[in-house]
């Protein structure tokens, strides 16, 4: 059965975990109980930071947008796609329209119209149906 993205795939930092190559076999999103070791560690510190500020996602923090997010948005570019570049805008949008609606939008925008599969973020410009 195909795993459908839910609110757990709206990451603390504003990423959409549904377009990660680890979703859903190895990870169900950074707010789920099924995480990759990489997401558990969260080298960028968002999990610990959110816990320390007693928030679920960065947009609920009094310091949003912070230096950590501003630095994060300019990193991780692959195939010409800046994976993190929209995190602040996406967090603002999540807060404005609600997480559930945001996840539905992300799912629609990142699903191939031909094969109905989620497209990995790094393949957005080069996705080819299986």
C-alpha positions in Angstrom: 0.0 0.0 0.0 1.3 3.4 -1.0 2.2 5.7 2.0 0.5 9.0 1.6 2.3 12.1 3.0 0.7 13.5 6.1 1.5 16.3 8.6 4.5 14.3 9.8 6.1 15.0 6.4 6.0 18.8 7.0 9.4 19.1 8.5 10.3 21.2 11.5 12.5 23.3 9.2 10.0 23.7 6.3 11.2 20.9 4.1 8.6 18.5 2.5 9.8 15.0 3.6 7.6 13.4 1.0 10.1 14.1 -1.8 13.0 12.5 0.1 14.4 9.3 -1.4 14.0 7.7 2.0 10.2 8.3 2.1 8.4 6.0 2.9 10.4 2.9 3.1 13.1 4.2 5.6 11.5 7.3 7.0 8.0 8.8 7.4 9.1 12.3 8.0 11.1 14.1 10.7 8.1 14.3 13.0 7.2 10.6 12.8 8.3 7.6 14.8 10.0 6.1 11.7 13.2 8.1 11.0 16.5 7.5 9.3 19.5 7.8 11.4 20.4 11.0 9.5 17.1 12.6 10.4 17.3 11.5 14.0 20.6 13.2 14.4 19.5 16.4 12.4 23.0 17.8 11.9 21.5 21.3 11.4 20.1 21.2 14.9 16.4 21.9 14.2 15.1 19.0 16.3 17.0 20.1 19.4 16.3 23.8 18.7 12.5 23.2 18.4 12.5 21.1 21.5 14.5 23.8 23.4 12.0 26.5 22.2 9.0 24.2 22.9 7.7 24.5 19.3 6.8 21.8 16.7 7.9 23.8 13.7 10.2 26.8 13.3 7.3 29.2 12.3 6.0 29.0 15.9 9.3 30.2 17.3 9.6 33.8 18.6 13.0 33.9 16.8 11.6 32.9 13.4 13.2 33.3 10.9 16.5 32.8 12.7 20.1 32.7 11.6 20.0 28.9 11.5 17.2 28.9 8.9 18.8 31.7 6.9 22.0 29.8 6.7 20.2 26.5 6.0 18.2 27.9 3.0 21.4 28.6 1.0 22.8 25.0 1.3 22.3 21.6 -0.4 22.2 22.2 -4.1 22.0 19.2 -6.4 21.2 19.0 -10.1 20.8 22.8 -10.0 18.1 22.6 -7.4 18.5 24.3 -4.1 16.7 21.8 -1.8 16.5 24.3 1.1 15.9 27.6 -0.7 12.2 27.8 0.0 12.1 26.7 3.6 11.3 30.2 5.1 8.6 30.8 2.4 7.2 27.3 2.9 7.1 27.7 6.7 5.2 31.1 6.3 2.8 29.4 3.9 2.3 26.4 6.3 1.5 28.8 9.1 -0.9 30.8 6.9 -2.9 27.9 5.3 -2.3 25.2 7.8 0.0 22.2 7.7 -2.5 19.7 6.3 -3.4 21.9 3.3 0.3 22.7 2.8 1.1 19.0 2.7 -1.7 18.4 0.1 -0.3 21.2 -2.0 3.2 19.8 -1.8 2.0 16.3 -2.6 0.1 17.6 -5.7 3.0 19.8 -6.9 5.5 17.0 -6.5 3.5 14.1 -8.0 4.2 13.0 -11.5 1.1 13.4 -13.7 2.0 10.4 -15.7 3.0 7.7 -13.2 1.4 9.2 -10.1 4.6 8.8 -8.0 6.2 11.4 -5.8 9.2 13.0 -7.5 12.4 13.2 -5.4 13.4 16.8 -4.9 16.7 16.3 -6.7 14.9 14.9 -9.8 12.3 17.6 -10.1 13.8 18.8 -13.4 14.8 15.4 -14.7 12.1 13.0 -13.6 11.4 10.1 -16.0 8.6 7.7 -15.3 9.7 4.1 -14.5 
